[in-house]
């Protein structure tokens, strides 16, 4: 079974951070950009999942 392409992952909401994203000690939210589509993404300490930053409000 072939692996889905990165653009397919982005269209389903599965973004991957750039290899050099900024981890800030004791920060509740980590920020980066998607390595495939370039959209700004964030990850909270609770969810552990990268989402588009506009989805947080």
Backbone bond lengths (Angstrom), bond angles and torsions (degrees), N, CA, C in turn:
res aa  C-N    CA-C-N  psi(-1)  N-CA   C-N-CA  omega(-1)  CA-C   N-CA-C  phi
1 X - - - 1.453 - - 1.535 108.17 -
2 X 1.335 119.11 124.14 1.467 121.31 -177.82 1.519 112.01 -72.50
3 X 1.342 114.42 149.77 1.461 120.41 176.80 1.521 109.41 -73.55
4 X 1.340 118.81 142.34 1.465 120.06 177.09 1.524 110.52 -67.39
5 X 1.325 115.44 150.67 1.461 119.04 179.87 1.518 110.15 -73.45
6 X 1.317 115.92 161.47 1.464 120.14 -179.65 1.512 111.74 -63.51
7 X 1.340 118.16 -37.08 1.459 119.36 179.82 1.523 110.66 -65.33
8 X 1.333 117.15 -33.12 1.462 120.82 175.48 1.518 109.58 -66.70
9 X 1.333 116.98 -41.03 1.456 120.10 177.61 1.526 110.39 -59.50
10 X 1.322 117.57 -43.46 1.466 121.22 179.73 1.530 111.09 -63.47
11 X 1.307 117.04 -39.92 1.464 119.50 -178.46 1.517 112.18 -68.85
12 X 1.329 117.14 -20.06 1.463 120.41 177.03 1.523 112.11 -100.16
13 X 1.353 116.96 6.55 1.453 120.49 176.07 1.516 115.29 89.16
14 X 1.332 117.45 12.62 1.467 121.00 -179.69 1.519 109.37 -103.72
15 X 1.321 116.34 82.66 1.454 122.53 -178.51 1.522 110.78 -90.07
16 X 1.332 115.87 146.83 1.464 121.83 177.74 1.516 108.87 -113.94
17 X 1.337 117.87 134.18 1.460 119.80 -178.77 1.522 111.64 -72.25
18 X 1.319 115.33 156.09 1.458 119.59 172.16 1.516 108.77 -60.23
19 X 1.303 116.30 155.58 1.457 119.88 -177.03 1.519 111.99 -64.13
20 X 1.323 118.10 -24.45 1.467 121.29 179.53 1.525 110.80 -113.60
21 X 1.307 118.04 65.33 1.460 119.94 174.79 1.521 109.22 -87.36
22 X 1.318 115.07 160.79 1.459 120.23 -175.52 1.520 111.64 -89.66
23 X 1.316 117.84 105.55 1.460 121.83 171.94 1.519 107.29 -90.28
24 X 1.318 116.38 124.95 1.452 121.30 -179.91 1.524 107.79 -113.20
25 X 1.306 116.30 123.79 1.463 120.48 -178.86 1.521 110.90 -58.02
26 X 1.317 116.58 136.49 1.471 124.72 178.51 1.526 113.85 64.71
27 X 1.325 119.08 13.07 1.467 121.24 176.61 1.524 108.82 -85.66
28 X 1.322 116.32 138.73 1.460 120.34 179.37 1.518 112.19 -77.44
29 X 1.341 117.31 -23.44 1.460 121.68 -178.12 1.525 109.39 -128.23
30 X 1.336 116.57 130.25 1.460 122.78 174.82 1.525 107.82 -101.59
31 X 1.333 117.77 142.43 1.461 122.19 -178.07 1.519 110.53 -121.32
32 X 1.338 115.20 146.41 1.453 121.16 177.23 1.523 108.18 -160.18
33 X 1.311 115.61 -168.41 1.462 122.56 173.11 1.523 106.61 -129.47
34 X 1.310 117.07 149.06 1.452 121.64 179.84 1.526 109.14 -69.17
35 X 1.319 116.60 133.63 1.468 119.71 -178.51 1.521 112.29 -73.16
36 X 1.334 118.67 -15.78 1.461 120.86 179.73 1.523 112.93 -94.62
37 X 1.352 116.25 -50.51 1.464 119.00 -173.50 1.526 113.50 -109.62
38 X 1.344 118.54 -12.40 1.457 121.78 175.63 1.515 116.24 84.19
39 X 1.322 118.50 0.83 1.458 121.24 -179.95 1.531 109.72 -67.08
40 X 1.329 117.29 148.65 1.459 121.60 177.40 1.520 108.64 -73.63
41 X 1.331 116.07 127.06 1.459 121.10 -179.04 1.527 110.01 -126.24
42 X 1.323 115.19 155.40 1.462 121.83 179.46 1.525 109.24 -133.88
43 X 1.334 114.88 158.45 1.460 120.82 176.82 1.516 107.39 -138.56
44 X 1.323 116.75 127.13 1.460 119.10 177.76 1.520 109.37 -89.39
45 X 1.306 115.96 159.05 1.459 121.14 179.20 1.524 111.13 -64.93
46 X 1.302 116.81 -25.83 1.462 120.87 -177.41 1.524 111.90 -83.63
47 X 1.347 117.72 -45.43 1.458 120.05 -173.18 1.523 114.08 -80.05
48 X 1.334 117.52 -32.29 1.464 123.54 -176.96 1.519 113.16 60.65
49 X 1.324 118.80 17.03 1.457 122.76 -179.01 1.519 109.14 -121.68
50 X 1.318 117.29 137.58 1.462 121.78 178.58 1.523 109.05 -80.52
51 X 1.339 116.67 128.20 1.461 122.49 177.93 1.516 109.28 -132.29
52 X 1.328 116.41 161.04 1.464 121.19 176.78 1.513 108.72 -63.84
53 X 1.334 117.57 134.42 1.464 120.72 -172.05 1.513 112.80 -62.63
54 X 1.295 120.52 -31.07 1.460 122.98 179.49 1.519 113.25 -65.51
55 X 1.323 117.62 -17.30 1.454 121.14 -178.84 1.525 112.34 -74.84
56 X 1.352 117.45 -14.52 1.450 120.09 178.74 1.524 112.68 -85.51
57 X 1.297 116.05 -11.28 1.459 119.59 178.03 1.477 115.33 107.51
